[in-house]
Amino acid sequence: MTRPILMVCEKFPPFNVSGSARPFYFAKYLPEFGYAPRVIASTVLGSDDRDEALLLELSPEVRVSRTPRLLSPLVARLRGRSKRPKPPAPRGPAQASGGQPRSLRSALLGLGWWSHWELDWSALATLAGWLGARLTPPDLIWGSGPHFRNFVVAYRLSVWLHKPLVVDLRDPWTYGSLWSPKTGAIARAERAWAARVLGHAARVVFTSPLTLEAMHERFPTLDRRRLVVLTNGFDEAKVTPARDVPEDKCLFRYVGMLNERRHPDPLILAFAQACKDPAFRSSTVLEFIGNAGGHEAKVALAPGCDVRFRGHVSRAESLRYIFGSDVNVLLQTIKDGQDVVSGKAFDYLHARKPILAVVDEAGGDAWLVRETRAGQIARFDDVEAISSAMTELWRAFRSGARELSLANVSQYSRRGLAQQLAALFDQVLGEA
């Protein structure tokens, strides 16, 4: 007999985004350990990346309820129109950068924030969770974020249904690259929400020990005993490698999204520097798999070098590319919130190929690579160090060091992590 729980995760598959993998695999494996999730998620828009095949992996015990996002389609259309060039508006002492008085602009931004948090998806999601709970009362509420509005839905359901709450904090809240309040009032409102939700939660789960410590410093009144670390991990399914590069060439691959904050410039520049060695240039390929965010033209930064962009692929295909690499690249050029550990780093460990971590040396990705001795670490803003690390990994490849021997990787199995989460649920329900 499995115990019902309610999982709040807006971007649950078939959404094919990095944040959807963790809640998906917990939902997949939790029924093996006595818990049957009912997932509250949002509908998938036509513009969203999706992978329908993922849902076929779920047990019949997992039920997914979807509620629409009411405002997001309209906002997407308005943003598309706003990209058209506009003449600059005159600015005066009482004007904001957008041409409106500061007080009016702040009020509009605050209304937009409130609408996004409360009206777009949260209100209907909360109602759906409450109505579903009247038919099948859950024993526990689990909310995973970002987006942080997931926690607002989970908190309210926990209060209304008088059920314990477990918060799964995948990224920092109230600091870091994903937290960018438009006004001071919005920042204060989110901090208040964070304090309320975290203070109410029976457990707060972090994916990185560095994030746990950083959040505890910001919220020192939280009971340290209720803060736990449960990292991301990898699925142990067999993967068939994918590559169309000769086996005698060392294939460096970055698998993931690029955008204006995570850009490939230092990696490509370092590759170009290493390619000054003719032997390196003739026997290496640098490939980017995933949405490139308009960075494709930057192959020009490495003239004469073999740099490729392949574009967006499904979750299953991305794993095949990871397993087909000779060196998998972690790339994190975002300066804020470096304490997190990239989810794909664990897929890299599963592939047992050397890792080139182009990251903050004091951050979470570097912590994991050191813990597992999985590869080389180079600061994301140090082209010389990145180039040296690439050359060293290439030399190891040529000497025959094609795979890693990682004895302690099994601790990151998603099935094992789901078992740990089920044990945590047992603890919480035992205290209730």
C-alpha positions in Angstrom: 0.0 0.0 0.0 1.4 3.4 -1.0 0.8 6.6 0.8 -0.6 9.6 -1.3 1.4 12.8 -1.4 0.9 16.0 -3.3 3.8 17.3 -5.5 3.7 20.9 -6.7 5.9 21.4 -9.7 4.7 23.8 -12.5 7.2 22.6 -15.1 6.7 18.9 -14.9 7.3 16.8 -18.1 6.5 16.8 -20.9 8.3 20.1 -20.2 11.8 19.5 -21.4 13.7 21.9 -19.2 16.6 21.4 -16.8 14.4 21.9 -13.7 11.9 19.3 -14.6 14.2 16.3 -14.4 14.6 16.2 -10.6 10.8 16.2 -9.7 10.1 13.8 -12.6 12.6 11.1 -11.4 11.4 11.5 -7.8 7.9 10.9 -9.0 9.1 7.9 -11.1 10.8 6.1 -8.3 8.8 7.1 -5.1 6.1 4.4 -5.7 8.8 1.8 -5.2 9.3 3.1 -1.7 5.7 3.5 -0.5 4.6 6.9 -1.9 2.2 7.6 -4.7 2.6 11.2 -6.0 -0.2 13.3 -7.4 1.5 16.1 -9.3 0.1 19.6 -9.7 1.6 21.1 -12.9 0.8 23.6 -15.6 -0.3 23.0 -19.2 2.4 23.0 -21.9 2.2 25.8 -24.4 3.0 25.4 -28.1 6.2 27.4 -27.6 7.5 25.3 -24.7 10.2 22.7 -25.3 8.6 19.3 -24.7 9.4 15.6 -24.6 6.3 13.4 -24.5 8.2 10.2 -24.3 9.2 10.9 -20.7 5.6 10.4 -19.4 5.7 6.8 -20.6 8.3 6.0 -17.8 5.9 6.9 -15.0 4.0 4.3 -12.9 0.2 4.3 -13.2 0.2 5.2 -9.5 1.5 8.7 -10.5 -1.3 11.1 -11.5 -0.6 14.5 -13.1 -3.2 17.3 -12.9 -2.6 20.3 -15.2 -4.0 23.8 -14.9 -3.6 26.5 -17.5 -1.4 29.5 -17.3 -3.8 32.3 -17.8 -1.5 35.3 -18.5 1.7 33.7 -19.9 0.4 33.4 -23.6 -0.6 37.1 -23.5 2.8 38.1 -22.0 4.7 36.1 -24.6 2.9 37.9 -27.4 3.4 41.3 -25.8 7.1 40.6 -25.4 7.4 39.6 -29.0 5.9 43.0 -30.0 8.1 44.9 -27.6 11.2 43.7 -29.4 10.5 46.0 -32.3 12.7 49.1 -32.2 11.2 52.2 -30.5 12.4 55.8 -30.3 13.9 56.7 -27.0 11.6 58.4 -24.6 12.6 61.7 -23.0 13.8 61.4 -19.4 13.4 64.0 -16.7 14.2 64.1 -13.0 10.9 62.4 -12.2 11.0 59.9 -15.0 12.1 56.2 -14.9 14.1 54.6 -17.7 10.9 53.5 -19.4 9.5 57.0 -19.6 7.0 56.7 -16.8 7.1 58.4 -13.4 9.0 56.2 -11.0 6.0 55.8 -8.7 3.8 54.6 -11.6 6.5 52.4 -13.0 7.0 50.8 -9.6 3.3 50.3 -9.2 3.0 48.6 -12.6 6.0 46.4 -11.9 4.5 45.4 -8.6 1.1 44.6 -10.2 2.9 42.5 -12.8 4.8 40.6 -10.2 1.6 40.0 -8.2 -0.3 38.9 -11.3 2.5 36.5 -12.3 2.6 34.9 -8.8 -1.1 34.9 -8.0 -3.2 35.0 -11.1 -1.2 33.4 -13.9 -1.1 29.8 -12.5 -1.0 29.8 -8.8 -4.7 30.4 -8.1 -5.9 27.6 -10.3 -3.2 25.3 -9.2 -4.1 25.8 -5.5 -7.8 25.3 -6.3 -7.0 22.1 -8.2 -4.8 20.8 -5.4 -7.5 21.5 -2.8 -10.3 19.9 -4.9 -8.2 16.8 -5.6 -7.3 16.5 -1.9 -11.0 16.3 -1.0 -11.2 13.1 -3.2 -7.8 11.6 -2.2 -6.4 13.4 0.9 -2.6 13.5 0.8 -0.4 12.6 3.7 2.2 15.3 2.8 2.8 18.3 0.5 6.1 18.5 -1.5 6.9 21.6 -3.5 9.9 22.0 -5.8 11.3 25.3 -7.2 12.2 27.5 -8.8 9.9 28.9 -10.0 9.4 30.1 -6.4 5.6 30.5 -6.8 5.5 26.7 -6.6 6.3 27.2 -2.9 3.4 29.6 -2.5 0.9 27.0 -3.8 2.5 24.2 -1.7 2.5 26.4 1.4 -1.2 27.3 1.1 -2.2 23.7 0.5 -0.2 22.7 3.5 -2.0 25.2 5.7 -5.5 24.6 4.3 -5.2 20.8 4.4 -3.2 20.7 7.7 -0.5 18.5 6.2 3.2 18.8 6.7 5.2 20.6 4.0 8.6 19.6 2.5 10.3 22.2 0.4 12.7 21.2 -2.4 14.9 24.2 -3.1 16.8 23.5 -6.3 18.3 27.0 -6.5 18.8 29.8 -4.1 15.9 32.0 -3.1 16.4 35.7 -2.3 19.8 35.8 -4.0 21.6 34.3 -7.0 21.1 34.6 -10.8 17.5 33.4 -10.8 16.4 36.0 -8.3 16.0 39.4 -9.9 13.2 41.5 -8.3 12.4 44.6 -10.3 11.8 46.9 -7.3 12.7 47.1 -3.6 9.0 46.4 -2.7 9.0 43.2 -4.7 12.3 42.1 -3.1 10.8 42.7 0.4 7.7 40.7 -0.6 9.7 37.7 -1.8 11.9 37.7 1.2 8.8 37.7 3.4 7.4 34.8 1.4 10.7 33.0 1.7 10.7 33.4 5.5 7.1 32.3 5.8 7.5 29.2 3.6 10.8 28.1 5.0 9.8 28.7 8.5 6.6 26.6 8.0 8.3 23.7 6.3 8.9 20.5 8.2 12.0 20.0 6.1 13.9 22.2 3.5 15.9 20.1 1.1 18.8 21.6 -0.8 20.7 20.2 -3.8 24.1 21.5 -2.6 25.7 21.8 0.8 27.0 25.2 -0.2 23.4 26.5 -0.9 22.3 25.1 2.5 24.9 27.1 4.3 24.3 30.3 2.3 20.6 30.2 2.9 21.0 29.5 6.6 23.2 32.6 6.8 20.3 34.6 5.3 17.7 33.0 7.5 19.5 32.2 10.7 16.3 31.6 12.7 15.6 28.4 10.7 16.1 25.3 12.7 19.3 23.8 11.4 18.1 20.3 12.1 15.3 20.8 9.5 17.7 21.6 6.7 19.0 18.7 4.7 21.0 18.0 1.5 19.7 15.7 -1.2 21.7 16.2 -4.4 20.6 15.7 -7.9 21.6 12.4 -9.6 21.3 10.2 -12.7 19.1 7.5 -13.9 20.8 4.1 -14.2 19.2 3.2 -17.6 21.5 1.9 -20.3 22.5 4.6 -22.8 23.7 4.1 -26.4 26.4 6.7 -27.1 25.9 9.1 -30.1 28.8 10.6 -32.1 29.7 11.2 -35.7 33.3 12.2 -35.0 36.1 9.7 -35.6 37.2 7.8 -32.5 40.8 9.1 -32.9 39.6 12.7 -32.4 39.0 14.0 -28.9 35.4 15.3 -28.7 34.7 18.0 -26.2 31.0 18.5 -25.7 28.8 21.0 -23.8 25.3 19.7 -23.5 22.8 22.3 -22.3 21.3 25.7 -22.9 23.2 28.8 -23.8 21.8 32.3 -23.3 22.8 35.9 -22.5 24.0 34.9 -19.1 25.6 31.6 -19.9 27.7 32.2 -23.0 30.3 30.1 -24.8 32.9 32.9 -25.3 35.6 31.8 -22.8 35.4 28.2 -23.9 35.6 28.9 -27.6 38.5 31.4 -27.1 40.4 28.8 -24.9 39.8 26.2 -27.6 41.2 28.6 -30.2 44.3 29.2 -28.0 44.9 25.4 -27.6 44.4 25.0 -31.4 47.6 27.0 -31.9 49.2 23.5 -31.5 48.7 21.9 -34.9 48.4 18.4 -33.4 45.6 19.6 -31.0 43.8 21.4 -33.8 43.8 18.4 -36.1 42.6 15.9 -33.5 39.9 17.8 -31.5 36.3 18.9 -31.9 34.3 21.3 -29.7 30.6 20.7 -30.0 27.6 22.4 -28.3 24.3 20.5 -28.0 21.1 22.3 -27.1 19.5 25.7 -27.6 22.4 28.0 -28.4 20.5 31.3 -27.7 21.9 33.0 -30.8 25.6 32.2 -30.1 26.1 30.1 -33.2 28.0 32.9 -35.0 30.7 32.7 -32.3 32.4 29.9 -34.2 34.3 32.9 -35.7 36.1 33.3 -32.4 38.1 30.1 -33.3 39.0 30.4 -37.0 40.4 27.2 -38.4 39.2 25.1 -35.4 36.4 22.5 -35.5 33.6 24.2 -33.5 30.0 22.9 -34.0 26.5 23.8 -32.8 23.9 21.0 -33.1 20.8 22.6 -31.6 18.0 21.5 -29.4 17.5 17.7 -28.8 15.3 15.6 -26.6 16.2 14.5 -23.1 17.0 10.9 -24.3 19.2 12.2 -27.2 21.1 14.6 -24.9 22.1 11.6 -22.8 23.3 9.8 -25.9 25.5 12.8 -26.8 26.9 12.9 -23.2 27.8 9.2 -23.4 29.3 9.7 -26.9 31.7 12.5 -25.7 35.4 12.1 -24.8 35.3 15.1 -22.5 32.0 16.6 -21.1 32.1 20.3 -20.4 30.4 22.1 -17.5 30.0 25.7 -18.4 28.8 28.3 -15.9 29.5 31.9 -16.7 26.8 33.3 -14.4 28.5 35.0 -11.5 25.7 35.0 -8.9 24.6 31.9 -7.0 27.5 29.7 -8.0 26.9 27.5 -4.9 24.4 25.4 -6.9 25.4 22.1 -8.6 24.4 21.7 -12.2 21.9 18.8 -12.7 23.7 17.7 -15.8 26.9 17.2 -13.9 25.4 14.0 -12.5 24.6 12.7 -16.0 28.3 13.5 -16.8 29.3 11.3 -13.9 27.1 8.5 -15.1 28.8 8.6 -18.5 32.2 8.1 -16.7 34.0 10.5 -19.1 36.4 13.2 -17.9 34.8 16.5 -17.0 36.1 19.9 -17.9 34.5 22.3 -15.3 34.6 25.9 -16.6 33.1 27.3 -13.4 33.7 29.3 -10.3 36.4 27.4 -8.4 34.6 28.0 -5.1 31.2 27.0 -6.4 29.0 23.9 -6.3 30.1 22.4 -9.6 33.7 22.6 -8.6 32.8 21.0 -5.2 31.3 18.0 -7.0 34.2 17.5 -9.4 36.7 17.6 -6.5 34.5 15.2 -4.4 34.5 12.7 -7.2 37.9 13.4 -8.8 36.1 13.5 -12.1 38.2 16.0 -14.1 39.8 19.4 -14.5 38.5 22.7 -13.0 39.2 26.1 -14.6 37.8 29.5 -13.7 35.2 30.6 -16.2 36.9 33.9 -16.8 40.4 32.6 -17.2 40.9 31.7 -20.8 44.6 30.7 -20.2 43.6 28.2 -17.5 40.7 26.8 -19.6 43.1 26.3 -22.5 45.6 24.5 -20.3 43.0 22.2 -18.9 41.7 21.3 -22.3 45.3 20.5 -23.5 45.8 18.3 -20.4 42.6 16.4 -21.0 43.5 16.0 -24.7 46.9 14.6 -23.8 45.2 12.1 -21.4 42.9 11.1 -24.2 45.8 10.4 -26.5 47.5 8.4 -23.8 44.5 6.1 -23.6 42.7 7.5 -20.6 39.2 7.4 -22.1 37.0 6.6 -19.1 37.0 7.5 -15.4 36.9 4.9 -12.6 34.6 6.4 -10.1 33.9 4.1 -7.2 31.6 6.5 -5.3 29.3 7.5 -8.1 26.6 5.0 -7.2 25.5 7.3 -4.3 24.0 9.6 -7.0 21.6 7.1 -8.4 18.2 8.7 -8.8 16.5 5.5 -7.4 18.7 5.6 -4.3 18.0 9.4 -3.9 14.3 8.7 -4.1 14.7 6.1 -1.4 16.4 8.7 0.8 13.5 11.2 0.1 11.0 8.5 1.1 12.9 7.9 4.3 12.8 11.7 4.9 9.0 11.6 4.3 8.8 8.8 6.9 10.6 10.9 9.4 8.3 13.9 8.8 5.1 11.9 9.0 6.4 10.2 12.2 6.8 13.6 13.8 3.4 14.9 12.6 
